[in-house]
Amino acid sequence: MNKTILETEDFIHEFKTLYQKNKNKINNVDFAIAAPFTKLFLFKNHNIDFAAQNMSQFEKGAYTGEISPLMIKDLNAKYVILGHSERREYFNESDEIVNQKLHLALKHGVIPIVCIGETLKQYEAKQTKEVILKQIQKSLKDVKDFSKIIIAYEPIWAIGTGKTSTVEYAQEICEFIRKNTSKNVIIQYGGSVNPNNIENLMSQKDIDGALVGGASLEAQSFIKLLTLNK
């Protein structure tokens, strides 16, 4: 829950200005901005791909306060983030609920970015791969074409903490995810990604992109991520 409408408008203006100045450094980079639902309309006329941060597992109906996939599609959002660690932790979202949302998103032509990852306790107990495999089996159940989804590996212990897994560890887990899904799936890494570590992370074979939190809130930092801090 960041930025008012006015702050979002200022961000868009600054971002577009900086993007034009650095366009020659940004080659073949697909990106989207995941804003709160109440701000998504601001991106419609700016030729910037955008994503919803969440959506309901129900298509429509009397579910007060929820955002349906139809509403997201109506705004022309290209992506939707599902199963983010904060949703799982604070709103008790299960793998089964994430799976329901995933298939609804696919039904309505919105690309789901499905988040999976282990807690600090699981990491320290060396249960990461066991946890990841379970999340794959349940959250991604009945996915027929992995090229139509994006998987974001976010080690929960490294989100917003300043702690970052080693690049080697991030690559190892992303490779594990690919081997247990499909060679065609896009895999992102998310865990305290910032301009200082983005280039190293993106150089890894099985890390195709990044799901960035705090470092994307300011336009200058966002541009540095797109240019790999060059």
N, C-alpha and C positions, 0 to 999 in steps of 0.2 A: 504494500500500500504506500506508494511513493508518488509524489508530484500532483499538484492541483491542475486544473485545466489550463490556467495561465502559465504555470511552470512547464507544462507539456508543450504548449505552443512555443514557448521560448526555446525549449530543447530542440524541437523540430527545426526552427529557424537556424539555430546555431549549428545543428548537425548538417543540414543541407549546405550551409555556407562552407563548413570545413570539408565536407565530402567533395565539393567541387574543387577545392584547393588541392586535395590529395588524391583526386581521381586516378591519376597516373600510377599511383602506388597500390591501388586496389584493383587487382586483376583476377577475374573469374571467381569472385567471392559472392556467394549467396548468403544473404543475411535477412533477418527480420527483427522487428522490435516487439517485444511482448509487454504490452501496457495493460493496466487495469481496464476492465470492460467499459467503464464510463468514459475512457479516453480514446478508445479505438476509432471512433468516428473522425477524430482529428487527422488520422493518417490516410483516410480514403482518397483525398485529393492531392496527395504529395508524392505519388509514385514510389512509395516505400512499402515493402511487404511487412505485414504485421501479424502477430499471433495473439490469441486469447490465452490467459493464464490458467484457465480451467473451464470446465463446462459440466452440465448435469449428465447423469446417466439416464435421464428420462428425456424422451423426444419432445414432449409437450404435456401440458396439463397443470393441475393445481399443486404446484410445488413452489410456494412463495419464496422469493429471493433467489431462485436458481436461474441459471442462464442456459438455455437450450441450444443444441447444435444448430437448429434452424435460425436462431438469432445471430449466432456467430457467422453462419453462412450468409445471412442477409447483409452483414457488414462487409462481406468479401474478405474476411480474415483467411489467410492462406494456411495457417497452422493453429494448433491448440496444444498447450502443455498439459499433460495428464500424469497424475501420480507423483507430482513433485513431493519431495521429502517433507515439506511443511504441510502439505495437504494430508499426507499419510500420518504425520505426527500429531497435528493439532485438530484434525477433523476425522481422524480414524478411518481414512480411506483404505480399503483392503485391495488386494490384487484383483479380486473378483469384481469390485466396483470399477477399478481402472480398466479392466477388460471390457466391461459393458460400455464404458465411455469410448474406448478405442473403436469398437465396432460401429457405434453410432457416428463417430467422426468420419470413418471410412465411408459409411453409407451416404453421408451428405457431402462428400468430396472435400473434407477438411483434413489436412495432413496431421496426424497425431505425433507429438513428440513425447514418448513414454519414458518416464524417469524411473530408474532402478538404482539401488545402492545399499550399502551396509552401514550400520550404526558403528559408533566407536567401540561399543561392547563386543559386537560381532567381529569387528576388525581385529581387536586385540585377542580374541579367542580363535583367530585364524579360520573364521567361518565364512569369509567373503564369498568364495566361489559357490559354496553350498547355498547361501542366501540368494545370490544372483541367479543361480540356476532355478531355484524355486520361483523367483519373481518372473523369470522368463516363461516358465511353464504355465504359470497362472495368469499373469498380466497380459501375456501375448498369446493366450490360448486361441486356437482356431484361426490364426493369421495365415492366410494362404500365400500372400505376396509381400515379402518383407521390403521390397523396393518402394512400397507405398507408405512406409512408416519410418520414423526416426527414433532411435533409442539413445537416451541420454544417461550415461553412467555418472552418477553423482555420489561419491563417497560422502555420506552424511557428516562424518567427523571433520571433513575438510571444507564445509560450506560456511562461509562468513566467519571463519575462525582464524584465518590467516595461516592455517595449516594446509599444506598442499602435499598430496602424495607425490612420491618421486615420479619422474616421467616414466621410468622403467616399470613401476608398479601400475601406473595408469594404462600404459601400453599392454601390459600383461593381462589386465582385466578386460580391456576392450577387445583384445584378441580372443579371450575366452568367450566373450559375448558373441563375437562373430562366428566362432566355431559352433556355437550352440543355437544359432539362428540362421543366418544366410550370408554368403559372401557379398550379396547385393545390398545389404542393409546399411544405411548411414548411421554411424555411431559418433555421438558427441561426448565430450568430457566436460563435466561441470564440478568445480570444487576449488573455490578461490582462484579462478582464472583471472589474470590481470595482464597489462601490457608487458610486464617483465618476464612472464613465463609463457606467453602465448606462442611465440615462434618455436620454442623447444617442443611444446606439446603438439603443435600442428605438424611437426616433422616426423611424427611417429606413424608407422604403417597403418595401424588400425584405429587411429583417431582422425575422424573426418571433419570434425568441427567442434565448437564449444557452446555450452549453455552457460551464459555469463550472468551473474547477479550484480553485485555492488559496483563492479568496474564498468558496467554499462550505463550507469545512471547519469554520468556526465558526458556531454558530447565529445569533448576532447579525448577522454579516455576511450570512448567507444571507437572513435576514428583510429586511435593507436592500435586497438585490437584488430581492426580491419586491415591495417597496413603492416601488421606483425611488428609494431613498434619501430617502424623504419621511417 
